[in-house]
């Protein structure tokens, strides 16, 4: 069975950057990789 591609976007140019990174890590950790094929889109603090 093909897995659904899922983009996880995180980061950004705000003071919340580290929290966003941590949240993305938690999402990835709980993602069912038998069903989903995650790819990551990180945005730096500079944008």
PDB file of N, CA, C, O and CB in Angstrom:
ATOM      1  N   UNK A   1       0.846  -1.181   0.000  1.00  0.00           N
ATOM      2  CA  UNK A   1       0.000   0.000   0.000  1.00  0.00           C
ATOM      3  C   UNK A   1       0.891   1.244   0.000  1.00  0.00           C
ATOM      4  O   UNK A   1       1.867   1.317   0.747  1.00  0.00           O
ATOM      5  CB  UNK A   1      -0.963  -0.002   1.227  1.00  0.00           C
ATOM      6  N   UNK A   2       0.552   2.204  -0.831  1.00  0.00           N
ATOM      7  CA  UNK A   2       1.301   3.463  -0.875  1.00  0.00           C
ATOM      8  C   UNK A   2       0.993   4.295   0.360  1.00  0.00           C
ATOM      9  O   UNK A   2      -0.145   4.363   0.825  1.00  0.00           O
ATOM     10  CB  UNK A   2       0.965   4.259  -2.156  1.00  0.00           C
ATOM     11  N   UNK A   3       2.028   4.918   0.871  1.00  0.00           N
ATOM     12  CA  UNK A   3       1.853   5.801   2.024  1.00  0.00           C
ATOM     13  C   UNK A   3       1.553   7.212   1.534  1.00  0.00           C
ATOM     14  O   UNK A   3       2.068   7.644   0.503  1.00  0.00           O
ATOM     15  CB  UNK A   3       3.115   5.792   2.933  1.00  0.00           C
ATOM     16  N   UNK A   4       0.727   7.913   2.273  1.00  0.00           N
ATOM     17  CA  UNK A   4       0.370   9.290   1.957  1.00  0.00           C
ATOM     18  C   UNK A   4       1.513  10.207   2.374  1.00  0.00           C
ATOM     19  O   UNK A   4       1.978  10.148   3.512  1.00  0.00           O
ATOM     20  CB  UNK A   4      -0.954   9.700   2.661  1.00  0.00           C
ATOM     21  N   UNK A   5       1.969  11.058   1.449  1.00  0.00           N
ATOM     22  CA  UNK A   5       3.024  12.024   1.778  1.00  0.00           C
ATOM     23  C   UNK A   5       2.431  13.137   2.634  1.00  0.00           C
ATOM     24  O   UNK A   5       1.377  13.691   2.323  1.00  0.00           O
ATOM     25  CB  UNK A   5       3.675  12.612   0.484  1.00  0.00           C
ATOM     26  N   UNK A   6       3.132  13.448   3.715  1.00  0.00           N
ATOM     27  CA  UNK A   6       2.681  14.476   4.648  1.00  0.00           C
ATOM     28  C   UNK A   6       3.831  15.441   4.901  1.00  0.00           C
ATOM     29  O   UNK A   6       4.920  15.027   5.297  1.00  0.00           O
ATOM     30  CB  UNK A   6       2.178  13.847   5.984  1.00  0.00           C
ATOM     31  N   UNK A   7       3.588  16.725   4.671  1.00  0.00           N
ATOM     32  CA  UNK A   7       4.600  17.741   4.945  1.00  0.00           C
ATOM     33  C   UNK A   7       4.452  18.275   6.356  1.00  0.00           C
ATOM     34  O   UNK A   7       3.353  18.618   6.794  1.00  0.00           O
ATOM     35  CB  UNK A   7       4.506  18.885   3.935  1.00  0.00           C
ATOM     36  N   UNK A   8       5.559  18.341   7.055  1.00  0.00           N
ATOM     37  CA  UNK A   8       5.579  18.911   8.400  1.00  0.00           C
ATOM     38  C   UNK A   8       6.385  20.205   8.322  1.00  0.00           C
ATOM     39  O   UNK A   8       7.602  20.190   8.141  1.00  0.00           O
ATOM     40  CB  UNK A   8       6.195  17.903   9.459  1.00  0.00           C
ATOM     41  N   UNK A   9       5.682  21.314   8.461  1.00  0.00           N
ATOM     42  CA  UNK A   9       6.308  22.636   8.364  1.00  0.00           C
ATOM     43  C   UNK A   9       6.605  23.122   9.782  1.00  0.00           C
ATOM     44  O   UNK A   9       5.761  23.026  10.672  1.00  0.00           O
ATOM     45  CB  UNK A   9       5.384  23.658   7.593  1.00  0.00           C
ATOM     46  N   UNK A  10       7.816  23.645   9.978  1.00  0.00           N
ATOM     47  CA  UNK A  10       8.191  24.099  11.316  1.00  0.00           C
ATOM     48  C   UNK A  10       9.206  25.226  11.239  1.00  0.00           C
ATOM     49  O   UNK A  10       9.834  25.451  10.204  1.00  0.00           O
ATOM     50  CB  UNK A  10       8.756  22.940  12.141  1.00  0.00           C
ATOM     51  N   UNK A  11       9.353  25.927  12.348  1.00  0.00           N
ATOM     52  CA  UNK A  11      10.325  27.018  12.426  1.00  0.00           C
ATOM     53  C   UNK A  11       9.655  28.362  12.237  1.00  0.00           C
ATOM     54  O   UNK A  11       8.530  28.583  12.683  1.00  0.00           O
ATOM     55  CB  UNK A  11      11.420  26.834  11.386  1.00  0.00           C
ATOM     56  N   UNK A  12      10.363  29.252  11.569  1.00  0.00           N
ATOM     57  CA  UNK A  12       9.827  30.584  11.303  1.00  0.00           C
ATOM     58  C   UNK A  12      10.583  31.669  12.037  1.00  0.00           C
ATOM     59  O   UNK A  12      11.393  31.402  12.924  1.00  0.00           O
ATOM     60  CB  UNK A  12       8.377  30.642  11.681  1.00  0.00           C
ATOM     61  N   UNK A  13      10.298  32.902  11.646  1.00  0.00           N
ATOM     62  CA  UNK A  13      11.048  34.043  12.205  1.00  0.00           C
ATOM     63  C   UNK A  13      10.315  34.678  13.374  1.00  0.00           C
ATOM     64  O   UNK A  13       9.949  35.852  13.326  1.00  0.00           O
ATOM     65  CB  UNK A  13      11.300  35.097  11.126  1.00  0.00           C
ATOM     66  N   UNK A  14      10.109  33.913  14.401  1.00  0.00           N
ATOM     67  CA  UNK A  14       9.503  34.486  15.601  1.00  0.00           C
ATOM     68  C   UNK A  14      10.199  33.919  16.829  1.00  0.00           C
ATOM     69  O   UNK A  14      11.044  33.029  16.734  1.00  0.00           O
ATOM     70  CB  UNK A  14       7.977  34.197  15.650  1.00  0.00           C
ATOM     71  N   UNK A  15       9.829  34.448  17.965  1.00  0.00           N
ATOM     72  CA  UNK A  15      10.384  33.937  19.216  1.00  0.00           C
ATOM     73  C   UNK A  15       9.896  32.524  19.505  1.00  0.00           C
ATOM     74  O   UNK A  15      10.449  31.841  20.367  1.00  0.00           O
ATOM     75  CB  UNK A  15      10.020  34.859  20.372  1.00  0.00           C
ATOM     76  N   UNK A  16       8.867  32.082  18.794  1.00  0.00           N
ATOM     77  CA  UNK A  16       8.304  30.747  18.981  1.00  0.00           C
ATOM     78  C   UNK A  16       9.049  29.673  18.184  1.00  0.00           C
ATOM     79  O   UNK A  16       8.648  28.509  18.200  1.00  0.00           O
ATOM     80  CB  UNK A  16       6.845  30.749  18.586  1.00  0.00           C
ATOM     81  N   UNK A  17      10.113  30.042  17.496  1.00  0.00           N
ATOM     82  CA  UNK A  17      10.855  29.107  16.648  1.00  0.00           C
ATOM     83  C   UNK A  17      11.215  27.803  17.374  1.00  0.00           C
ATOM     84  O   UNK A  17      10.904  26.729  16.859  1.00  0.00           O
ATOM     85  CB  UNK A  17      12.122  29.771  16.141  1.00  0.00           C
ATOM     86  N   UNK A  18      11.853  27.857  18.542  1.00  0.00           N
ATOM     87  CA  UNK A  18      12.224  26.604  19.221  1.00  0.00           C
ATOM     88  C   UNK A  18      11.017  25.747  19.594  1.00  0.00           C
ATOM     89  O   UNK A  18      11.098  24.518  19.580  1.00  0.00           O
ATOM     90  CB  UNK A  18      13.022  26.914  20.471  1.00  0.00           C
ATOM     91  N   UNK A  19       9.909  26.384  19.925  1.00  0.00           N
ATOM     92  CA  UNK A  19       8.700  25.643  20.273  1.00  0.00           C
ATOM     93  C   UNK A  19       8.141  24.952  19.039  1.00  0.00           C
ATOM     94  O   UNK A  19       7.676  23.816  19.120  1.00  0.00           O
ATOM     95  CB  UNK A  19       7.641  26.578  20.892  1.00  0.00           C
ATOM     96  N   UNK A  20       8.183  25.628  17.902  1.00  0.00           N
ATOM     97  CA  UNK A  20       7.725  25.044  16.649  1.00  0.00           C
ATOM     98  C   UNK A  20       8.557  23.821  16.274  1.00  0.00           C
ATOM     99  O   UNK A  20       8.016  22.808  15.831  1.00  0.00           O
ATOM    100  CB  UNK A  20       7.782  26.082  15.531  1.00  0.00           C
ATOM    101  N   UNK A  21       9.866  23.920  16.451  1.00  0.00           N
ATOM    102  CA  UNK A  21      10.757  22.788  16.153  1.00  0.00           C
ATOM    103  C   UNK A  21      10.416  21.612  17.062  1.00  0.00           C
ATOM    104  O   UNK A  21      10.319  20.475  16.599  1.00  0.00           O
ATOM    105  CB  UNK A  21      12.251  23.193  16.328  1.00  0.00           C
ATOM    106  N   UNK A  22      10.236  21.877  18.337  1.00  0.00           N
ATOM    107  CA  UNK A  22       9.901  20.825  19.302  1.00  0.00           C
ATOM    108  C   UNK A  22       8.552  20.197  18.964  1.00  0.00           C
ATOM    109  O   UNK A  22       8.396  18.980  19.056  1.00  0.00           O
ATOM    110  CB  UNK A  22       9.881  21.392  20.738  1.00  0.00           C
ATOM    111  N   UNK A  23       7.585  21.010  18.578  1.00  0.00           N
ATOM    112  CA  UNK A  23       6.263  20.501  18.199  1.00  0.00           C
ATOM    113  C   UNK A  23       6.353  19.593  16.980  1.00  0.00           C
ATOM    114  O   UNK A  23       5.710  18.544  16.935  1.00  0.00           O
ATOM    115  CB  UNK A  23       5.303  21.662  17.917  1.00  0.00           C
ATOM    116  N   UNK A  24       7.146  19.991  15.997  1.00  0.00           N
ATOM    117  CA  UNK A  24       7.329  19.167  14.795  1.00  0.00           C
ATOM    118  C   UNK A  24       7.962  17.830  15.155  1.00  0.00           C
ATOM    119  O   UNK A  24       7.596  16.800  14.589  1.00  0.00           O
ATOM    120  CB  UNK A  24       8.199  19.904  13.757  1.00  0.00           C
ATOM    121  N   UNK A  25       8.903  17.834  16.085  1.00  0.00           N
ATOM    122  CA  UNK A  25       9.529  16.587  16.530  1.00  0.00           C
ATOM    123  C   UNK A  25       8.495  15.666  17.173  1.00  0.00           C
ATOM    124  O   UNK A  25       8.514  14.455  16.955  1.00  0.00           O
ATOM    125  CB  UNK A  25      10.672  16.879  17.523  1.00  0.00           C
ATOM    126  N   UNK A  26       7.608  16.237  17.952  1.00  0.00           N
ATOM    127  CA  UNK A  26       6.567  15.432  18.600  1.00  0.00           C
ATOM    128  C   UNK A  26       5.577  14.875  17.578  1.00  0.00           C
ATOM    129  O   UNK A  26       5.172  13.717  17.673  1.00  0.00           O
ATOM    130  CB  UNK A  26       5.822  16.270  19.647  1.00  0.00           C
ATOM    131  N   UNK A  27       5.192  15.691  16.610  1.00  0.00           N
ATOM    132  CA  UNK A  27       4.299  15.213  15.546  1.00  0.00           C
ATOM    133  C   UNK A  27       4.958  14.046  14.816  1.00  0.00           C
ATOM    134  O   UNK A  27       4.328  13.011  14.596  1.00  0.00           O
ATOM    135  CB  UNK A  27       3.955  16.360  14.546  1.00  0.00           C
ATOM    136  N   UNK A  28       6.218  14.213  14.442  1.00  0.00           N
ATOM    137  CA  UNK A  28       6.943  13.167  13.718  1.00  0.00           C
ATOM    138  C   UNK A  28       7.051  11.896  14.551  1.00  0.00           C
ATOM    139  O   UNK A  28       6.933  10.789  14.025  1.00  0.00           O
ATOM    140  CB  UNK A  28       8.340  13.658  13.328  1.00  0.00           C
ATOM    141  N   UNK A  29       7.271  12.057  15.828  1.00  0.00           N
ATOM    142  CA  UNK A  29       7.432  10.896  16.711  1.00  0.00           C
ATOM    143  C   UNK A  29       6.146  10.079  16.809  1.00  0.00           C
ATOM    144  O   UNK A  29       6.198   8.861  16.982  1.00  0.00           O
ATOM    145  CB  UNK A  29       7.865  11.349  18.107  1.00  0.00           C
ATOM    146  N   UNK A  30       5.004  10.735  16.701  1.00  0.00           N
ATOM    147  CA  UNK A  30       3.719  10.050  16.844  1.00  0.00           C
ATOM    148  C   UNK A  30       3.063   9.685  15.512  1.00  0.00           C
ATOM    149  O   UNK A  30       1.977   9.106  15.496  1.00  0.00           O
ATOM    150  CB  UNK A  30       2.781  10.911  17.634  1.00  0.00           C
ATOM    151  N   UNK A  31       3.701  10.013  14.420  1.00  0.00           N
ATOM    152  CA  UNK A  31       3.139   9.729  13.100  1.00  0.00           C
ATOM    153  C   UNK A  31       3.269   8.242  12.777  1.00  0.00           C
ATOM    154  O   UNK A  31       4.324   7.645  12.996  1.00  0.00           O
ATOM    155  CB  UNK A  31       3.839  10.579  12.017  1.00  0.00           C
ATOM    156  N   UNK A  32       2.219   7.659  12.266  1.00  0.00           N
ATOM    157  CA  UNK A  32       2.239   6.249  11.868  1.00  0.00           C
ATOM    158  C   UNK A  32       2.947   6.139  10.516  1.00  0.00           C
ATOM    159  O   UNK A  32       2.353   6.414   9.473  1.00  0.00           O
ATOM    160  CB  UNK A  32       0.782   5.655  11.794  1.00  0.00           C
ATOM    161  N   UNK A  33       4.219   5.736  10.543  1.00  0.00           N
ATOM    162  CA  UNK A  33       5.015   5.705   9.313  1.00  0.00           C
ATOM    163  C   UNK A  33       4.629   4.554   8.384  1.00  0.00           C
ATOM    164  O   UNK A  33       5.115   4.481   7.256  1.00  0.00           O
ATOM    165  CB  UNK A  33       6.486   5.602   9.657  1.00  0.00           C
ATOM    166  N   UNK A  34       3.772   3.669   8.843  1.00  0.00           N
ATOM    167  CA  UNK A  34       3.247   2.643   7.940  1.00  0.00           C
ATOM    168  C   UNK A  34       2.168   3.232   7.035  1.00  0.00           C
ATOM    169  O   UNK A  34       1.905   2.705   5.954  1.00  0.00           O
ATOM    170  CB  UNK A  34       2.682   1.451   8.743  1.00  0.00           C
ATOM    171  N   UNK A  35       1.545   4.318   7.473  1.00  0.00           N
ATOM    172  CA  UNK A  35       0.488   4.979   6.699  1.00  0.00           C
ATOM    173  C   UNK A  35       0.969   6.249   6.010  1.00  0.00           C
ATOM    174  O   UNK A  35       0.467   6.611   4.946  1.00  0.00           O
ATOM    175  CB  UNK A  35      -0.680   5.310   7.598  1.00  0.00           C
ATOM    176  N   UNK A  36       1.955   6.932   6.625  1.00  0.00           N
ATOM    177  CA  UNK A  36       2.374   8.247   6.140  1.00  0.00           C
ATOM    178  C   UNK A  36       3.865   8.287   5.830  1.00  0.00           C
ATOM    179  O   UNK A  36       4.675   7.647   6.501  1.00  0.00           O
ATOM    180  CB  UNK A  36       2.031   9.317   7.163  1.00  0.00           C
ATOM    181  N   UNK A  37       4.204   9.047   4.809  1.00  0.00           N
ATOM    182  CA  UNK A  37       5.592   9.261   4.400  1.00  0.00           C
ATOM    183  C   UNK A  37       5.912  10.740   4.638  1.00  0.00           C
ATOM    184  O   UNK A  37       5.677  11.575   3.765  1.00  0.00           O
ATOM    185  CB  UNK A  37       5.824   8.852   2.881  1.00  0.00           C
ATOM    186  N   UNK A  38       6.443  11.061   5.814  1.00  0.00           N
ATOM    187  CA  UNK A  38       6.651  12.470   6.141  1.00  0.00           C
ATOM    188  C   UNK A  38       7.837  13.088   5.423  1.00  0.00           C
ATOM    189  O   UNK A  38       8.847  12.430   5.175  1.00  0.00           O
ATOM    190  CB  UNK A  38       6.834  12.624   7.615  1.00  0.00           C
ATOM    191  N   UNK A  39       7.695  14.368   5.093  1.00  0.00           N
ATOM    192  CA  UNK A  39       8.840  15.156   4.651  1.00  0.00           C
ATOM    193  C   UNK A  39       8.787  16.469   5.420  1.00  0.00           C
ATOM    194  O   UNK A  39       7.716  16.937   5.806  1.00  0.00           O
ATOM    195  CB  UNK A  39       8.826  15.394   3.084  1.00  0.00           C
ATOM    196  N   UNK A  40       9.947  17.046   5.634  1.00  0.00           N
ATOM    197  CA  UNK A  40      10.069  18.160   6.562  1.00  0.00           C
ATOM    198  C   UNK A  40      10.432  19.444   5.836  1.00  0.00           C
ATOM    199  O   UNK A  40      11.296  19.458   4.960  1.00  0.00           O
ATOM    200  CB  UNK A  40      11.108  17.851   7.628  1.00  0.00           C
ATOM    201  N   UNK A  41       9.757  20.520   6.214  1.00  0.00           N
ATOM    202  CA  UNK A  41      10.006  21.832   5.636  1.00  0.00           C
ATOM    203  C   UNK A  41      10.358  22.759   6.796  1.00  0.00           C
ATOM    204  O   UNK A  41       9.482  23.256   7.504  1.00  0.00           O
ATOM    205  CB  UNK A  41       8.757  22.363   4.815  1.00  0.00           C
ATOM    206  N   UNK A  42      11.655  22.978   6.971  1.00  0.00           N
ATOM    207  CA  UNK A  42      12.119  23.820   8.063  1.00  0.00           C
ATOM    208  C   UNK A  42      12.356  25.243   7.597  1.00  0.00           C
ATOM    209  O   UNK A  42      12.967  25.475   6.554  1.00  0.00           O
ATOM    210  CB  UNK A  42      13.390  23.252   8.667  1.00  0.00           C
ATOM    211  N   UNK A  43      11.871  26.184   8.371  1.00  0.00           N
ATOM    212  CA  UNK A  43      12.059  27.600   8.077  1.00  0.00           C
ATOM    213  C   UNK A  43      13.000  28.167   9.143  1.00  0.00           C
ATOM    214  O   UNK A  43      12.741  28.050  10.340  1.00  0.00           O
ATOM    215  CB  UNK A  43      10.681  28.376   8.047  1.00  0.00           C
ATOM    216  N   UNK A  44      14.082  28.777   8.693  1.00  0.00           N
ATOM    217  CA  UNK A  44      15.070  29.304   9.630  1.00  0.00           C
ATOM    218  C   UNK A  44      14.534  30.525  10.372  1.00  0.00           C
ATOM    219  O   UNK A  44      13.486  31.071  10.027  1.00  0.00           O
ATOM    220  CB  UNK A  44      16.359  29.663   8.893  1.00  0.00           C
ATOM    221  N   UNK A  45      15.257  30.931  11.376  1.00  0.00           N
ATOM    222  CA  UNK A  45      14.871  32.128  12.132  1.00  0.00           C
ATOM    223  C   UNK A  45      14.924  33.379  11.266  1.00  0.00           C
ATOM    224  O   UNK A  45      14.258  34.374  11.556  1.00  0.00           O
ATOM    225  CB  UNK A  45      15.780  32.304  13.346  1.00  0.00           C
ATOM    226  N   UNK A  46      15.713  33.324  10.208  1.00  0.00           N
ATOM    227  CA  UNK A  46      15.804  34.468   9.288  1.00  0.00           C
ATOM    228  C   UNK A  46      14.767  34.400   8.173  1.00  0.00           C
ATOM    229  O   UNK A  46      14.661  35.321   7.364  1.00  0.00           O
ATOM    230  CB  UNK A  46      17.197  34.539   8.681  1.00  0.00           C
ATOM    231  N   UNK A  47      14.006  33.318   8.129  1.00  0.00           N
ATOM    232  CA  UNK A  47      12.966  33.168   7.120  1.00  0.00           C
ATOM    233  C   UNK A  47      13.440  32.392   5.960  1.00  0.00           C
ATOM    234  O   UNK A  47      12.683  32.173   5.014  1.00  0.00           O
ATOM    235  CB  UNK A  47      12.475  34.484   6.663  1.00  0.00           C
TER     236      UNK A  47
END
